[in-house]
């Protein structure tokens, strides 16, 4: 184009020169300068017209559309653009403790918008000296527990900082020990008055603490003293673990719950004891740095058709320290030794509740155990909906009320002298004395599957009177309650978190009115016939926003701020105030909110610092939408478009599919996350796609349980939606589409390559992938892969190593860490063996002594996958980025 234009300009110049030569009669030098001047004017005019035409008819260029610098891998690695989530905690209804901007510890007194004051409890030097990254303030507010060198279970040392004296001393199981040994778990005892059990008879209060070292529990009734009581003596690594979970209960999110818990008055201490002696060991090689011979390490790792941990609940009476003994609770005979145990909670000073679930995970029993013998009785049983499963570790919320019952006493044997008055003649007479009896009522708040007509089951809130055991449904609809915060007895509100209807990627706080009347069993009073009121949605005061609003209808008065679509909430002890974290989709922020009025009364972090830093970057353009898939379900899709790009631009870009697809998980949400996808999109100008389809969470049980016994159906959904994006998104280059995934996501990516008959994918990268579920943990395999009546067919059908024949024409990158204790290297070893046997060429990369996260080599992992993508894309994207965009700096 430029050559043609230049030639045209030259012709114009020559013609003009000819004309000027013909007109020349005298003074040729003067006429030549005049001609040159006119020619230059003509050239400038023509060039101006050409430039104007280009600007008018061509699309906007990069300089006018790309704002900020491109994101580099270093930006992702340093974490400088990540949001630092709430580090505060409520001590009571008014005191909130948090790490201040200087890195010290501060306490904020919350008494309303006009009664807020703070004070520094501890400066940042103590944190730095001890290399502490976490803390916990004692209930009496006199001590701070500091977690030093926190690196996971068994790798943390603990120090106690005394606020009044600024003294620091280590926590150890040995009296007078000044070292800080690694402890597995630490728990403050409740604040309690000094009683007969105090060793020195001091008045006031004493602060106790319990901790676990090498599988045994210890108790210090007073943190300043040297007195240490050893609660258990049978703890042994890989055999018996008291008060701390084994590998299964610590790694599986659905099993995580309290394993050590004081009663409200501190008189009793309950704990879970994990016997893993029958659980088979997985052994792996540890190469080390300079070891001449590698060593063998092992973990107790339960798999399907093999023993699970045996969990027992014990209770210790701490009222007499000289005679401490453990007592195992007595459970009904139908409770199996292999049952899952969770949901441990104290209802009162003497009542303990435990939830047991069978290994098939379709029946659970909530037990109530009462002191002093702690014999347990079942107070509620839940059976999962068809093809579903129950919640194992979730703690139920208990509400107790008292009903006054008038009783007329006429039995003379129960009367005292004051009840008898003499008649006029002096003879005694009996006076009928009315007395009041109180009946104690116990209710339980629990999430249960509730059917909403033809739409199927959704997790909702039920109120269960223990006396009748008949659930009273408090919420209903096509949305999912994700968490119950509790019950405000004073004002009669149940607070909970939910994912709204047709907006599964959002999280909002709601409340519903609930009144438990004294004179009747229960009277439920809820606004709008059980309508739940949204506390984190911005709305007009006279127009409430609720879960049942039709999302297709708009209201001019109602607005939802774009940075508060995904919330996290932390309530104080009496539900009068809460911390609200607005976690996305834009730069997060956090506030303290008055729960009664719903007004923000204090800004903890307005997010402006992070927001200003993000404004300097060329960020991806993120959009979310839904795509219809099989059986009238909807898949949720998130797209990251490169900065400066428009959907209707005439160019073709590579697309990278990021796959997770872990059952019950959610990848597509409104939560802010600055990760590797941002880098690929901003720096490499790749389109990034994420898909939540069948098996994903927060869209109802029907969608979620599709996966039961049919693991791998997500492959069909991922390919279907990916094909839709390829065919309907103008920007996508159909010849440059690749996918990557980690763990279960790596399994799905691999299965997609094996199932991709239409060659939608150009290549795939699997990091630490599952290959066969017979090698994976028992909880996952028995929950999702195997059905109760299964004869092993599901294990064969889902085995990736049985499908390697379809890899012949695929480009495949396989990555694994040798010290991965979640998805063992055994998976990749079996897969590589099968691939080699059928002659499939692939690329395999091993990271020595690295676990599942590959955190020690994560930059190398990213660079490896990125280079693999570029290799398969043949760097075609550089053609247009060089010509159309500015350089990547």
C-alpha positions in Angstrom: 0.0 0.0 0.0 2.8 2.4 0.9 4.7 1.6 -2.3 1.7 2.4 -4.5 1.1 5.6 -2.6 4.7 6.6 -3.0 4.6 6.0 -6.7 1.5 8.0 -7.1 3.0 10.9 -5.3 6.1 10.8 -7.6 3.9 10.9 -10.7 2.1 14.0 -9.3 5.4 15.7 -8.7 6.7 14.9 -12.2 3.6 16.2 -14.0 3.8 19.4 -12.1 7.4 19.8 -12.9 6.6 19.3 -16.6 4.0 22.0 -16.5 6.3 24.4 -14.8 9.0 23.7 -17.4 6.6 24.4 -20.3 5.6 27.7 -18.7 9.2 28.8 -18.2 10.3 31.6 -20.5 12.8 33.5 -18.4 14.6 33.3 -15.1 14.6 29.5 -14.8 16.0 29.5 -11.3 13.1 31.6 -9.9 10.5 29.5 -11.7 12.1 26.2 -10.3 11.8 27.3 -6.7 8.2 28.3 -7.1 7.4 24.9 -8.7 9.1 23.0 -5.9 7.1 24.9 -3.3 3.8 24.2 -5.1 4.7 20.6 -5.5 5.4 20.2 -1.8 2.0 21.7 -1.0 0.3 19.2 -3.2 2.2 16.3 -1.7 1.3 17.4 1.8 -2.4 17.8 0.9 -2.5 14.3 -0.7 -0.7 12.7 2.3 -3.1 14.5 4.7 -6.1 13.0 2.8 -4.5 9.5 2.9 -3.8 9.7 6.7 -7.3 11.1 7.3 -8.8 8.2 5.3 -6.8 5.6 7.2 -7.9 7.1 10.6 -11.5 7.3 9.5 -11.8 3.8 7.9 -9.4 1.7 9.9 -10.1 0.2 13.4 -8.7 2.0 16.5 -5.0 1.3 17.0 -3.4 0.0 20.1 -2.2 3.3 21.4 -5.8 4.6 21.8 -7.2 1.3 23.3 -4.5 -0.2 25.4 -4.2 1.5 28.7 -1.4 0.6 31.1 1.6 -1.8 31.0 1.2 -5.4 30.1 1.2 -7.9 33.0 4.5 -9.9 33.4 5.0 -13.2 35.0 6.9 -11.5 37.8 3.7 -9.6 38.7 1.9 -12.8 39.3 4.7 -14.5 41.3 5.3 -11.6 43.7 1.6 -11.5 44.8 1.7 -7.7 44.8 -1.7 -7.5 43.1 -3.3 -10.1 45.3 -5.9 -9.1 47.9 -4.8 -9.7 51.5 -8.0 -11.2 53.0 -9.3 -10.3 56.4 -6.8 -11.0 59.2 -9.1 -9.8 62.0 -11.2 -11.7 64.5 -14.1 -10.8 66.9 -13.2 -11.3 70.5 -16.8 -10.5 71.7 -19.7 -8.3 70.6 -17.7 -5.1 70.7 -13.9 -5.9 70.3 -12.4 -6.6 66.9 -8.7 -7.3 66.6 -6.8 -7.0 63.4 -3.3 -6.4 62.0 -2.9 -2.7 61.3 -1.3 -1.2 58.2 2.0 -0.9 60.1 2.1 -4.6 60.7 1.2 -4.5 64.4 -1.8 -5.7 66.2 -4.7 -3.3 67.0 -8.0 -3.6 68.8 -11.0 -1.7 67.6 -13.9 -1.1 70.0 -17.2 -1.1 68.0 -20.0 0.6 69.7 -21.8 2.3 66.8 -21.0 4.9 64.2 -20.2 7.5 66.9 -18.5 5.2 69.3 -15.5 3.8 67.5 -12.0 3.8 69.0 -8.9 1.7 68.6 -5.7 1.0 70.4 -2.4 -0.8 69.6 -2.0 -4.1 71.4 1.4 -5.1 70.0 3.8 -3.4 67.6 5.2 -5.0 64.4 8.6 -5.7 65.9 7.4 -8.8 67.7 5.9 -10.2 64.5 9.2 -9.6 62.7 11.5 -11.0 65.4 9.5 -14.3 65.6 8.8 -14.5 61.9 5.1 -14.8 62.9 2.4 -14.8 60.2 -0.7 -15.7 62.3 -2.0 -14.8 65.7 -4.8 -15.6 68.1 -5.9 -13.4 71.1 -6.9 -15.1 74.3 -10.5 -14.9 75.5 -9.4 -12.8 78.5 -7.5 -10.4 76.2 -4.3 -10.7 78.2 -2.3 -12.8 75.8 -1.6 -13.2 72.1 -0.6 -16.6 70.6 1.8 -16.1 67.7 2.3 -18.7 65.0 6.0 -18.8 63.9 7.3 -20.3 60.7 3.8 -21.6 59.9 4.3 -24.3 57.2 1.4 -26.7 57.7 0.6 -29.5 60.1 3.4 -30.2 62.5 5.8 -27.5 61.3 4.7 -24.5 63.4 6.2 -23.2 66.6 4.1 -21.1 69.0 5.0 -18.2 71.3 2.8 -16.4 73.8 3.0 -12.6 74.1 1.7 -11.1 77.4 0.1 -7.8 76.6 0.6 -6.2 80.1 4.3 -6.9 80.4 5.3 -7.4 76.7 7.0 -10.7 77.7 7.3 -13.5 75.2 7.7 -17.1 76.1 7.5 -20.3 74.0 4.8 -22.9 74.3 6.1 -26.4 75.0 5.1 -29.7 76.5 8.1 -29.6 78.8 8.1 -27.6 82.0 10.7 -24.8 81.9 11.5 -25.4 78.3 12.7 -22.3 76.6 12.7 -23.8 73.1 9.8 -23.6 70.8 9.1 -27.2 69.5 6.8 -27.8 66.6 3.2 -28.3 67.7 0.4 -29.7 65.6 -2.5 -27.7 67.1 -3.2 -25.1 69.7 -6.5 -24.0 71.3 -7.3 -21.3 73.9 -9.6 -22.4 76.7 -12.7 -20.3 77.4 -12.4 -17.5 79.9 -13.3 -18.8 83.3 -13.2 -17.6 86.9 -10.5 -18.9 89.2 -11.9 -21.7 91.3 -10.9 -24.6 93.4 -8.8 -26.0 90.5 -6.5 -23.0 90.6 -3.0 -23.9 91.8 -2.3 -20.7 93.7 -5.8 -19.6 94.8 -5.6 -16.2 93.1 -8.7 -14.2 92.5 -9.9 -13.0 89.2 -9.5 -15.1 86.1 -7.0 -17.5 84.7 -6.4 -18.3 81.1 -5.8 -21.9 80.0 -4.6 -23.4 76.8 -4.5 -26.9 75.1 -2.1 -28.1 72.5 -1.0 -31.2 70.6 2.5 -32.4 70.2 3.5 -35.6 68.4 -0.1 -36.9 68.5 -0.7 -36.3 72.3 -2.8 -33.6 73.9 -1.5 -31.3 76.7 -3.3 -28.8 78.9 -2.0 -25.8 80.7 -4.7 -24.4 83.1 -2.7 -21.2 83.4 -0.4 -20.1 80.6 2.1 -18.3 82.9 2.7 -21.2 85.1 4.9 -24.3 84.5 2.1 -26.7 85.3 1.4 -28.9 82.3 -1.2 -31.7 82.3 -0.7 -34.5 79.8 -4.2 -35.6 78.6 -3.2 -38.5 76.4 -0.2 -40.9 76.3 -0.9 -43.2 73.3 -0.2 -40.7 70.5 2.2 -42.1 67.9 2.9 -40.8 64.3 1.2 -43.0 61.7 -0.7 -44.9 64.3 -2.7 -42.8 66.8 -3.4 -39.1 66.5 -5.2 -37.3 69.3 -6.8 -33.9 68.7 -5.3 -33.5 65.2 -6.6 -35.0 61.9 -4.9 -37.6 59.8 -4.1 -37.1 56.1 -7.6 -37.7 54.9 -9.4 -35.4 57.4 -6.8 -32.7 56.9 -6.6 -32.7 53.1 -10.3 -33.3 52.1 -12.2 -30.0 52.5 -15.5 -31.8 53.1 -14.1 -33.6 56.1 -12.4 -30.6 57.8 -14.0 -29.7 61.2 -13.1 -29.2 64.8 -10.9 -32.0 66.3 -10.3 -30.4 69.7 -13.0 -28.4 71.5 -13.7 -27.0 75.0 -17.1 -26.9 76.5 -18.4 -23.3 77.0 -17.3 -23.1 80.6 -14.0 -25.0 80.0 -14.8 -27.8 82.3 -14.8 -30.4 79.6 -12.5 -31.0 76.6 -13.7 -33.1 73.7 -11.4 -34.4 71.0 -11.3 -36.8 68.1 -8.8 -39.7 68.2 -7.7 -41.0 64.8 -6.5 -44.6 64.6 -4.8 -45.0 61.3 -2.9 -48.2 62.1 -5.0 -50.2 59.6 -4.8 -47.6 56.8 -2.4 -48.7 54.1 0.8 -46.7 53.4 1.8 -45.0 50.3 5.6 -44.8 49.9 7.5 -42.5 47.7 11.2 -41.6 47.0 12.8 -38.5 48.5 16.0 -37.6 46.7 17.2 -34.7 48.9 19.9 -32.3 48.0 23.2 -34.0 48.6 22.1 -37.5 49.7 24.2 -40.3 48.2 21.2 -42.6 48.4 17.6 -41.4 48.3 15.3 -42.2 51.3 11.8 -43.6 51.4 8.9 -41.6 52.9 5.4 -42.7 53.6 1.9 -41.5 54.5 -1.2 -43.3 55.6 -3.4 -42.9 52.5 -6.8 -44.7 52.4 -8.1 -45.9 49.0 -11.3 -47.5 47.9 -11.8 -51.1 49.0 -9.3 -50.6 51.8 -9.6 -49.5 55.5 -10.4 -45.9 56.4 -9.3 -44.2 59.6 -11.1 -45.3 62.7 -12.3 -42.2 64.6 -13.3 -42.1 68.2 -14.7 -39.2 70.2 -13.4 -38.7 73.8 -14.3 -36.3 76.5 -12.0 -35.2 79.4 -13.2 -33.7 82.7 -10.8 -30.9 83.6 -12.5 -29.9 86.9 -10.0 -32.0 89.0 -6.6 -31.9 87.4 -5.1 -34.6 89.6 -7.4 -37.2 88.3 -7.7 -36.5 84.6 -9.1 -39.3 82.5 -10.6 -39.8 79.1 -14.0 -41.2 78.5 -15.1 -42.4 75.0 -18.6 -41.4 74.2 -21.1 -44.2 73.8 -22.7 -44.3 70.3 -25.6 -46.4 69.1 -24.7 -49.9 67.9 -25.6 -49.2 64.3 -22.8 -46.7 63.9 -20.0 -48.3 62.0 -16.3 -48.1 63.0 -15.6 -46.8 59.5 -18.1 -44.0 59.7 -17.0 -40.4 59.0 -17.1 -38.1 62.1 -17.6 -34.4 62.1 -19.8 -31.5 63.2 -18.6 -31.6 66.8 -20.3 -28.8 68.8 -21.2 -28.1 72.5 -24.8 -27.1 73.0 -24.3 -26.2 76.6 -21.8 -26.9 79.5 -22.8 -30.5 79.6 -24.2 -31.4 76.1 -22.1 -32.4 73.1 -23.3 -33.1 69.6 -21.5 -35.2 67.0 -22.5 -36.1 63.4 -21.7 -39.6 62.1 -22.0 -40.5 58.4 -21.8 -43.9 56.8 -19.0 -44.6 54.4 -21.3 -44.5 51.4 -22.1 -40.9 52.5 -25.8 -41.1 52.0 -27.0 -41.4 55.6 -26.0 -39.2 58.5 -27.0 -39.2 62.2 -26.8 -36.3 64.6 -26.2 -37.5 68.1 -26.6 -35.7 71.5 -24.3 -36.9 74.3 -24.9 -35.7 77.9 -22.6 -35.5 80.9 -21.4 -37.1 83.0 -21.5 -40.5 81.2 -21.8 -39.1 77.7 -24.2 -41.8 76.4 -25.4 -40.6 73.0 -28.8 -40.7 71.4 -29.9 -39.9 67.9 -31.8 -36.6 67.6 -31.9 -36.4 63.8 -31.2 -38.6 60.8 -30.7 -37.4 57.2 -30.9 -39.5 54.1 -29.5 -38.1 50.9 -31.8 -37.4 47.9 -31.5 -39.9 45.0 -28.0 -40.2 43.6 -26.8 -37.5 46.1 -24.8 -37.4 49.3 -25.1 -35.7 52.8 -22.9 -33.0 54.4 -20.4 -34.7 56.7 -18.4 -32.1 58.6 -20.8 -29.1 58.7 -21.6 -28.0 62.2 -25.3 -27.7 63.0 -26.5 -24.6 64.9 -28.6 -25.2 68.0 -31.1 -22.9 69.6 -32.5 -23.4 73.1 -35.7 -21.8 74.5 -37.6 -22.2 77.7 -41.4 -22.5 77.9 -43.1 -21.5 81.2 -45.7 -24.1 82.4 -48.0 -23.2 85.3 -48.6 -26.0 87.7 -51.0 -26.0 90.7 -49.6 -27.9 93.6 -52.1 -29.4 96.1 -50.1 -32.1 97.5 -49.6 -31.4 101.2 -46.4 -33.3 101.3 -44.8 -30.7 99.1 -45.9 -27.7 101.3 -43.8 -25.8 103.8 -44.9 -23.9 106.9 -45.1 -20.7 104.9 -47.8 -22.3 102.8 -50.1 -22.9 105.7 -52.0 -20.0 107.3 -54.3 -20.4 110.4 -58.0 -19.9 110.2 -59.8 -17.4 112.4 -60.3 -20.2 115.0 -56.6 -21.0 114.8 -56.9 -24.2 112.8 -54.5 -24.5 109.9 -55.7 -24.5 106.3 -53.9 -25.4 103.1 -53.2 -22.7 100.5 -52.9 -23.8 96.9 -49.7 -22.4 95.7 -49.1 -21.9 91.9 -45.6 -22.7 90.8 -43.8 -22.3 87.5 -42.1 -25.1 85.7 -39.9 -24.5 82.6 -39.8 -26.8 79.6 -36.5 -26.6 77.7 -36.9 -26.7 73.9 -34.0 -27.5 71.5 -34.0 -26.6 67.9 -31.4 -27.2 65.2 -30.6 -25.1 62.1 -29.3 -27.3 59.3 -28.8 -27.2 55.5 -30.9 -29.9 53.9 -31.9 -30.8 50.3 -35.3 -29.3 49.6 -37.2 -30.0 46.4 -38.5 -27.0 44.4 -41.0 -28.8 42.1 -39.7 -29.9 38.8 -36.5 -27.9 39.2 -35.1 -30.5 41.6 -33.4 -30.2 45.0 -31.4 -27.2 46.4 -29.6 -26.8 49.7 -31.9 -24.8 51.9 -32.3 -24.0 55.7 -34.5 -26.2 57.8 -35.5 -25.6 61.5 -35.7 -29.0 63.3 -37.4 -29.3 66.7 -35.5 -32.0 68.5 -38.7 -33.1 70.2 -40.5 -33.9 66.9 -37.5 -34.3 64.5 -39.7 -32.9 61.7 -37.9 -30.3 59.6 -39.6 -26.9 59.1 -38.4 -25.4 55.8 -37.4 -21.8 56.2 -36.1 -21.1 52.7 -37.1 -22.5 49.4 -36.3 -21.7 45.7 -33.9 -22.2 42.9 -30.9 -20.9 44.7 -28.4 -22.4 47.1 -27.7 -21.6 50.7 -23.9 -21.9 51.1 -23.5 -21.2 54.8 -25.5 -20.6 57.9 -24.0 -18.0 60.3 -26.5 -18.4 63.2 -29.5 -17.1 64.9 -29.9 -13.7 66.6 -32.3 -14.5 69.4 -32.7 -10.9 70.5 -34.0 -9.7 67.2 -35.3 -12.9 65.7 -33.1 -13.2 62.6 -31.4 -16.2 60.9 -28.4 -15.0 58.9 -27.0 -17.0 56.0 -25.0 -16.8 52.8 -26.4 -17.8 49.4 -25.7 -17.9 45.7 -28.7 -16.1 44.1 -31.0 -17.7 41.4 -29.3 -17.7 38.0 -26.3 -16.0 39.5 -24.3 -18.9 41.0 -21.0 -16.9 40.8 -22.2 -14.4 43.3 -22.4 -14.6 47.2 -24.6 -12.4 49.3 -25.6 -12.2 52.9 -29.3 -12.7 53.7 -31.5 -12.8 56.8 -34.9 -14.3 57.4 -37.2 -13.5 60.3 -37.7 -16.3 62.8 -39.7 -16.0 66.0 -39.8 -18.9 68.5 -42.8 -18.2 70.7 -42.9 -19.2 74.4 -46.4 -20.4 74.5 -46.5 -22.6 71.5 -44.1 -25.1 70.0 -43.0 -22.7 67.2 -44.4 -19.8 65.4 -42.5 -18.9 62.3 -42.8 -15.3 61.2 -41.0 -14.4 58.0 -41.4 -11.4 55.8 -43.0 -11.9 52.3 -43.9 -15.5 53.1 -40.3 -16.6 53.8 -38.7 -14.0 51.6 -35.0 -13.6 52.5 -33.8 -10.0 52.8 -30.4 -9.3 51.2 -27.9 -7.4 53.4 -25.1 -7.0 50.9 -27.1 -5.9 47.9 -27.4 -2.1 47.5 -31.1 -1.2 47.3 -33.6 1.7 47.9 -34.7 1.6 51.6 -38.3 1.2 50.5 -37.6 -1.5 47.9 -36.0 -4.6 49.4 -33.9 -7.0 47.3 -34.6 -10.7 47.9 -33.7 -14.0 46.5 -37.0 -14.4 44.7 -36.8 -11.3 42.5 -37.1 -12.2 38.8 -33.5 -11.5 37.5 -35.0 -10.5 34.2 -36.9 -7.6 35.7 -35.1 -4.4 36.4 -35.7 -1.8 39.0 -34.4 1.7 38.5 -34.0 2.3 42.3 -32.0 -0.8 42.9 -28.3 -0.9 42.2 -25.7 -3.6 43.0 -22.1 -2.2 43.1 -19.8 -4.0 40.7 -17.2 -4.6 43.4 -19.6 -6.2 45.9 -21.0 -9.2 44.0 -18.9 -11.7 45.9 -18.9 -11.3 49.7 -17.4 -12.9 52.8 -18.9 -12.2 56.2 -17.5 -12.4 59.8 -20.1 -11.9 62.6 -19.5 -10.8 66.1 -20.8 -12.9 69.0 -24.3 -11.5 69.3 -24.9 -10.7 65.6 -25.1 -6.9 66.0 -22.1 -6.2 63.8 -20.2 -8.0 61.0 -17.2 -7.5 58.8 -18.0 -7.5 55.1 -15.4 -8.3 52.6 -16.3 -7.3 49.1 -14.2 -9.7 47.2 -15.0 -8.9 43.6 -15.2 -8.8 40.7 -13.1 -5.6 40.9 -10.6 -4.5 43.6 -11.8 -5.8 47.0 -12.6 -3.8 50.1 -13.7 -4.4 53.6 -15.9 -2.7 56.2 -17.6 -3.1 59.5 -21.4 -3.0 59.2 -24.2 -2.5 61.6 -26.3 -5.7 61.2 -29.4 -4.0 62.5 -29.4 -1.1 60.1 -27.3 -2.6 57.3 -25.1 0.6 57.2 -21.3 0.6 56.9 -19.9 2.3 60.0 -16.2 1.7 59.6 -13.8 1.2 56.7 -11.1 -1.4 57.4 -9.6 -1.3 53.8 -11.2 0.7 51.0 -9.1 -1.1 48.5 -7.8 2.1 46.9 -4.2 1.1 47.2 -4.7 -2.1 45.1 -7.1 -0.3 42.8 -4.6 2.4 41.9 -1.9 -0.3 41.2 -4.4 -2.2 39.0 -5.2 1.0 37.1 -1.6 1.1 35.8 -1.9 -2.4 34.2 -3.4 -3.5 30.8 -5.9 -5.8 32.4 -7.9 -8.6 30.7 -11.5 -7.8 29.8 -13.6 -10.3 31.7 -17.1 -11.4 30.9 -19.4 -14.1 32.2 -22.4 -15.8 30.6 -24.2 -19.1 30.3 -24.4 -21.6 27.5 -27.1 -24.3 27.3 -25.8 -27.9 27.4 -27.3 -31.3 27.6 -30.6 -32.0 29.4 -31.5 -28.3 29.5 -28.7 -27.5 31.9 -26.7 -24.3 31.7 -22.9 -24.2 31.8 -21.4 -21.0 33.3 -18.6 -19.5 31.2 -16.0 -16.9 31.9 -13.9 -15.3 29.1 -10.8 -13.2 29.5 -10.3 -11.1 26.4 -6.9 -9.4 25.8 -6.7 -5.7 26.6 -7.4 -3.4 23.7 -9.4 -6.0 21.8 -13.0 -5.8 20.6 -15.2 -8.7 19.9 -15.8 -7.6 16.3 -12.1 -7.0 15.5 -10.9 -8.7 12.3 -8.2 -10.9 13.8 -7.8 -14.5 15.0 -6.4 -15.1 18.5 -5.4 -18.4 20.3 -7.7 -19.6 23.0 -6.6 -21.4 26.2 -9.1 -23.4 28.2 -8.4 -23.5 31.9 -10.0 -26.6 33.3 -10.8 -27.5 36.9 -14.1 -29.3 36.9 -13.6 -30.8 40.4 -17.0 -32.1 41.6 -18.9 -29.5 43.6 -16.3 -26.8 42.8 -16.7 -23.4 41.2 -14.3 -21.8 38.8 -16.6 -19.2 37.3 -17.4 -16.7 39.9 -17.3 -13.0 40.6 -14.5 -13.3 43.1 -11.4 -11.2 42.2 -8.3 -13.3 41.5 -5.0 -12.1 40.0 -3.4 -15.3 38.6 -1.5 -16.8 35.7 -4.5 -16.5 33.4 -4.2 -12.7 33.7 -0.6 -12.9 32.5 -1.4 -15.2 29.5 -4.2 -12.8 28.5 -2.4 -9.5 29.0 1.1 -10.4 27.9 0.6 -13.1 25.3 -2.8 -11.8 24.1 -4.4 -15.2 24.5 -8.2 -15.6 25.0 -8.7 -17.5 28.3 -11.9 -19.5 28.9 -13.2 -21.2 32.1 -16.3 -23.5 32.2 -18.5 -24.8 35.0 -20.8 -27.5 33.7 -22.4 -30.7 35.1 -20.9 -31.7 38.4 -20.1 -28.2 39.4 -21.5 -26.6 42.6 -24.0 -23.9 43.6 -26.6 -24.5 40.9 -28.7 -27.2 42.5 -28.4 -30.9 43.2 -29.6 -32.0 39.8 -26.7 -30.5 38.0 -24.2 -31.4 40.7 -25.2 -35.1 41.1 -25.1 -35.8 37.4 -21.5 -36.9 38.0 -22.3 -39.6 40.5 -21.1 -42.9 38.9 -20.5 -41.2 35.6 -17.2 -39.3 36.2 -16.0 -37.9 32.9 -19.3 -36.5 31.7 -17.7 -33.1 32.2 -15.5 -33.9 29.2 -18.6 -33.9 26.9 -19.7 -30.5 28.4 -16.3 -28.9 28.1 -15.9 -29.9 24.5 -19.4 -28.9 23.7 -19.0 -25.4 25.1 -15.5 -25.0 23.6 -16.9 -25.9 20.2 -19.6 -23.3 20.7 -17.0 -20.6 21.5 -14.9 -21.6 18.5 -17.9 -21.4 16.2 -19.5 -18.2 17.6 -16.7 -16.0 18.9 -15.3 -14.2 15.9 -11.9 -13.7 17.5 -11.1 -17.4 18.2 -8.6 -19.0 15.8 -10.1 -22.5 15.3 -6.6 -24.0 14.7 -5.0 -22.7 17.9 -7.0 -24.0 20.8 -5.3 -25.7 23.8 -6.2 -26.6 27.3 -4.5 -27.1 30.7 -5.6 -28.4 34.1 -4.3 -29.4 37.5 -5.2 -32.5 39.5 -8.7 -33.4 38.5 -8.6 -30.7 35.9 -5.5 -32.5 34.4 -7.6 -35.7 34.3 -10.4 -33.9 32.4 -7.9 -32.3 29.9 -6.4 -35.7 29.2 -9.9 -37.2 28.8 -10.8 -34.4 26.4 -7.8 -35.2 24.2 -8.8 -38.9 24.2 -12.5 -38.0 23.3 -11.9 -35.1 20.9 -13.0 -36.8 17.6 -13.5 -33.4 15.9 -10.0 -32.2 16.7 -11.2 -29.1 18.6 -8.0 -29.1 20.7 -4.6 -28.5 19.2 -2.8 -29.6 22.4 -3.3 -30.2 26.1 -1.1 -29.9 29.3 -1.9 -32.0 32.4 -0.3 -31.1 35.7 -0.3 -33.8 38.4 -3.3 -35.5 36.8 -5.5 -38.3 38.3 -5.3 -41.3 36.0 -7.2 -44.1 37.8 -9.5 -43.6 40.8 -8.5 -46.9 42.3 -5.3 -45.1 43.2 -7.1 -42.0 44.5 -8.4 -41.3 48.0 -11.4 -43.3 49.3 -13.6 -40.4 50.1 -13.6 -38.9 46.6 -13.8 -42.2 44.8 -16.7 -43.5 46.9 -18.5 -40.2 46.8 -18.4 -39.5 43.1 -17.1 -42.5 41.1 -18.6 -45.6 42.6 -22.3 -46.1 43.3 -23.5 -48.4 46.1 -24.6 -51.1 43.5 -21.5 -50.7 41.4 -19.5 -53.8 40.6 -16.4 -52.0 39.7 -17.4 -51.0 36.2 -17.2 -47.3 37.0 -13.5 -47.6 37.9 -12.8 -49.2 34.5 -14.8 -46.7 32.5 -13.1 -43.8 34.2 -9.6 -45.1 33.9 -7.5 -42.8 31.7 -4.8 -45.4 31.1 -7.4 -47.5 29.2 -8.0 -44.8 26.6 -4.4 -44.0 25.5 -5.1 -45.4 22.0 -6.9 -42.2 21.2 -3.8 -40.1 21.9 -2.0 -41.1 18.7 -2.5 -37.8 16.9 -2.6 -35.5 20.0 0.0 -33.1 21.4 0.3 -33.8 25.1 2.4 -32.4 27.9 2.5 -34.4 31.2 3.9 -32.8 34.4 4.2 -34.4 37.9 6.0 -33.8 41.2 7.6 -36.9 42.7 6.6 -35.9 46.3 2.9 -35.3 45.5 0.9 -36.8 48.4 -2.5 -35.9 47.0 -2.3 -37.3 43.5 0.6 -39.7 43.7 3.2 -40.0 40.9 1.9 -43.5 40.6 -0.8 -42.1 38.4 1.6 -40.6 35.9 3.8 -43.7 36.0 0.9 -45.9 35.0 -0.1 -43.4 32.3 3.3 -43.1 30.8 3.7 -46.9 30.7 0.4 -47.2 28.8 1.3 -44.4 26.4 4.7 -46.0 25.6 3.1 -49.4 25.1 0.9 -48.1 22.3 3.6 -46.0 20.8 2.2 -42.5 21.6 4.7 -39.7 21.5 4.3 -37.1 24.3 6.3 -34.8 26.5 6.9 -35.6 30.1 8.4 -33.3 32.8 9.2 -34.4 36.3 9.8 -32.1 39.3 11.9 -33.8 42.0 10.8 -33.6 45.6 7.9 -31.3 44.8 4.4 -31.7 46.2 1.0 -31.2 44.5 1.2 -27.4 44.4 4.7 -27.4 42.9 5.2 -24.2 44.8 9.0 -24.5 44.8 9.2 -24.5 41.0 6.0 -22.8 40.0 7.7 -20.2 37.8 9.4 -23.0 35.8 6.1 -24.8 35.5 4.4 -21.8 34.1 7.2 -21.1 31.7 7.2 -24.8 30.5 3.5 -24.7 29.7 3.7 -21.3 28.1 6.6 -22.4 25.9 4.6 -25.5 25.0 1.6 -23.4 23.9 3.8 -21.1 21.8 5.5 -24.1 20.1 2.1 -25.6 19.2 0.8 -22.2 18.0 3.9 -21.8 15.9 4.1 -18.2 17.2 1.4 -17.2 14.7 0.1 -14.7 17.2 3.3 -12.6 16.9 2.4 -11.6 13.3 -0.5 -9.4 14.3 0.8 -8.4 17.7 3.9 -7.0 16.1 2.1 -5.2 13.3 -1.1 -4.1 15.1 0.0 -3.7 18.7 2.8 -2.0 20.5 5.7 -4.1 21.9 5.1 -6.2 25.0 6.9 -4.0 27.5 
